[in-house]
Each structure stands twice: as structure tokens, then as C-alpha cells.
Amino acid sequence: MIKNEFNELDVKASQATGDAMNVEDFGIDKGVQVHGTFVATVQVQFSVNGSDFENVGAALTAPAYVLIPAIAKRVRVDTTAFTSGTPAATLGGSKLR
């Protein structure tokens, strides 16, 4: 059975990188919705080997949705600049149960 699942990613309210989340069980279709009220720049990143991360698209300064490549093993959010507010990100995808 396939079930949609949503998990909050670790997004730092400072210039720092959040903890990476394993997304191997999320299947092919997965994405990250960046949300919240913030004055910051955040960059969604993915890794295929679990340790070397690459950017997904452009850095974001406003809420947006980013598709994650099917080959991703781990996903994280890097806050590259921060002024104020609470940036947040939700990972969504389909998991086999």
C-alpha cells in the first residue's frame, strides 16, 4: 500500500545547515515546501551518497515548492543568510507500507 507522508525538516533560524533526513523510502515523487514568515535565504540540498550535498534549484528568499530528484538518499536545508522570522520546510512524498 502507498501512503503519502509529510515530515518537517530541520531548518535553522540562523546561518547554519539543518540535519539531513533519509528519503530513500519516499519513492520517486517527493518534494520540499519551504514556508513560514522570514527574511532569510534557504537552499534545499540533496545527496546520493549520504555525505556530499548538491543544491536543488536556486536559493529561496520566499516560500516555494522544490521537487527532489528521484535518486536522492538524503535531503537537508541550508540557511545561507538570516535576518529574522521562522523559516520552515516540509518534506512530502509517497511511502510504501
N, C-alpha and C positions, 0 to 999 in steps of 0.2 A: 504494500500500500504506500502511496506517496502522500506526504503531508507537507504543507507549507509551514516553514518555521522562521521565526524572527528573533534575532539576538542583538542586544546592544553591544556595540564595540567600545573599547576604551579610548575616549578622546580626551586629551589633556587640555585644561583651561590655562595653559602656559605654553611656552615654546618648548615642546617635548614630543616624543613619539609614544603613542599608546601601545599597549601589549597586543601582540598578534593573536588572531583567532584561527584555529584549524577549520577549513571549509571543505575538506575532502569529501565529506558525506553529504554535501549540499547539491550534488548533481551538476548538470551543465548550466542551468539557468540560475544565476544568483546576482545580486546587486547590493549596493550600499546607498542608503538615503541619508544624506547629510542634512541635519535640521537643527533648529534652535535659533535663538536670537544672539548674535555675536558679531564682534568686529575682530576678525581673525582670518588667517589663511590656513586652510587644511588641505592635505594631499592624501588621497586614498592610494594605498600601495598593495601590491601582491607579490608573492614568492612562489616559485615552483619547486624549490628545494628546501624551503623552510628557514633559510638564513639570509639569502640575498634578495633584496626587495627592489621592485621597479614601480615607477609611478603609473597609475591608471588615469589617463587623460590629463587635463590641466588642473592646476591647483584651484581650489574653490574659495571664494570670499562671500558666498551666499548659499542658502540651501539649494540642493540639487540631488539628482539621482545618477549613480555611476554603475554601469554594467561591469561585472568582474569576469575576466577571461575564464573559460571552462577549465583550463589547465592549472588554475591557482590551487595551491596547497594551503597557504596561509594569507590572511588579509589583515591590514592594520591601517591606522590613520595617523599621519604625522602633522602636528600643528607647527607650521613653519614660522608663523608670526601670530602674536596675540596681543590684543589691546583690552577687550572687555567681553562680557557675556558668557554664555554657556553653549559652546559648540557640542553637538551630539551626532551620533551616526548609528543607524540600524542596518544590520545585515539581514537580508531576506533571501530565501531560496527554498527549493524543494528537497526534502529528505526522504529516502526510502525507509520504511518502517517494517 
